[in-house]
Amino acid sequence: MLETLTIQDSVELAVVERSGFVESRHPGAAVVLSPDGDVLARHGNADALILPRSSLKPLQAVACITAGANLEGEQLAISTASHTGTDRHASVVRDILTEGGLTEDHLACPPSWPGDTSTRDELVREHGQPARVRMNCSGKHAAMLRACVATGWSTEGYLDPAHPLQAHIRDVVERLTGEKIAHTAIDGCGAPVHAVTLTGLARSIHRIGTASDRSPFALHRVAGSLVRAVREHPWTLEGPGRPDTVATEQLGVFTKHGAEGVMVMVAPNGTTVALKMLDGATRASTIVAATLLARAGGLGDAEVAALAEALPLAISGGGKDVGMIRPGAGL
């Protein structure tokens, strides 16, 4: 029986307050690591298994590059993104494919409308259709295909858990988390996603987020290059005004949200947090992660306050702000 996160394992990570009344509560678990990678704090059961969802993308991206995908700059950054499908995002993904002798038809992620509202509206006006390149995981999929081309693996069935690419990704995930994969599921984009503990996820993101692109070790050089690319091109990570992009721009963190309330974040000094909202809500994950980093000394309180102002945390009533999404009592 797999030990997954339960309500008994959880603490109150965030609340939604309306007119002085706590309307909703978000339970979950979190773990904070020091710049050296030691556990500083646990909130709830950080040793329960979770599905990282898109918070696994940095590990998958590192695996694709070590398998031979030759990506740099914006192309490297978008390989770990959950982007909003703007024309600029789609253009970078198309370039990754074209430079590998591939087309959009090679992508196995499902067709999607852009997450960016203005881009979607423009496509509707032009009688456009959902496209695979607009899907938020298309950068990851393009990187996977480039890895297959570079290594000589078949691009057919590249999402099959038994495919050599996915076996390589699984190996990299185990190396970075320090854990054996307990379970493999299928993510929303069709790619395998591996169950790990929050502590293991935090450990892996800490290793990536603190890696140097000048390291004598290839895996660390790749990780360091990935982090630098994301910090230099934060728009790729999600999109203008979106939490991952805003947090990276304002705080210089390396961060990646995942579906169902998962979040990882590494401060510039290496302090790291990984968290999971048990109810799957994502609306509070960025501010909770930043707050935990601040309490551990990785970020300044003023920086986190400025981030809170830039995030969509206000609760409205009658066209006015009447409340706030804020960290809960369990932190």
Secondary structure, DSSP 8 states (H G I E B T S, - for coil): ---B--GGG-EEEEEEEETTEEEEEEEEEEEEE-TTS-EEEEES-TTSEE--GGGGHHHHHHHHHHTT----HHHHHHTT------HHHHHHHHHHHHHTT--GGG--S--B--SSHHHHHHHHHTT---BGGGSTTHHHHHHHHHHHHHHT--STTTTSTTSHHHHHHHHHHHHHHTS----EEE-TTSSEEE-EEHHHHHHHHHHHHT--TT-SSHHHHHHHHHHHHHHH-GGGTS-TT-HHHHHHHHH--EEEEETTTEEEEE-TTS-EEEEEETT---TTHHHHHHHHHHHTTSS-HHHHHHHHHHSS-EEEETTEEEEEEEE-TT-
